[in-house]
């Protein structure tokens, strides 16, 4: 700890700044990983929409597992 930022409550509380510096790269890694997952999901939906046959099979499978929503799934 620096003299400018002494220990809070005699050291029982920790300084938030180092924790933020530690968490920042972790958050960036998670965000990047989720972007890759998101791209794969988008690619899957593009494939499903690529033809009426594929879309029909998707809708049939959704019906078989009990998805009864009127909202367009893809």
N, C-alpha and C positions, 0 to 999 in steps of 0.2 A: 504494500500500500504506500502511496505517496503521502507526503506531509500535507498536500492540498486536499487529500481525501482520506482522512483518518478512519479507522475502523468504527463502524456504527454499533452502538450498544455494547461497547467493550469487546468487539469481535464476534458477537453472537449473530449478527446479520452480515451477509457477504455483499461485496460490491457487485452491482448489477452489470456494470460495463464489461468486465471480462466474460461474464456469462453470455452477454449479447454477442460479443466477438466470437465466442465458441459456437453459438447456435447459428450464426449467420451462414457459414459455409454448409452446415448440415441442411438448412432450409433451402439453399441454392441447389444442392444435390438432389433433394427430394423433388423440387420443382422441375428440374431437368428430367428426372426419371419419369415424372408424371406426364411431361410433354411427349415422351416417347410412347408411353402407354396410350395417351390420347390419340396420337397419330395412327397407332395400330387399330384402335377402335374405329376411327374415321375411315381407315382403309377397308375394314370389314364391312361397314355400312355402304361404302361405295360399291364393293363387290356384290352385296345383296341387291342393291338397286340396279346393278348392271344389266339385268335381264328380267323379263316377266316370269320366266321359269324359276329363277333363283328366288325372286320375291315371293312367288307362290309357295315354294318349299318352305321358306322362312315363316310365312304366315301360317302354313299348315302345322309346322312344329310348335309355333306359339300357341295355336289352338289346342294342340295335343297336351301341352303342359298346363293348360288352364288359364292362359292370358286372354281375358275377354274384353279388354279395354277397346273402346271405339277409337282411341287415339292412334294415329299412324305410328307404328313402332320404328319404322325406318324412313 
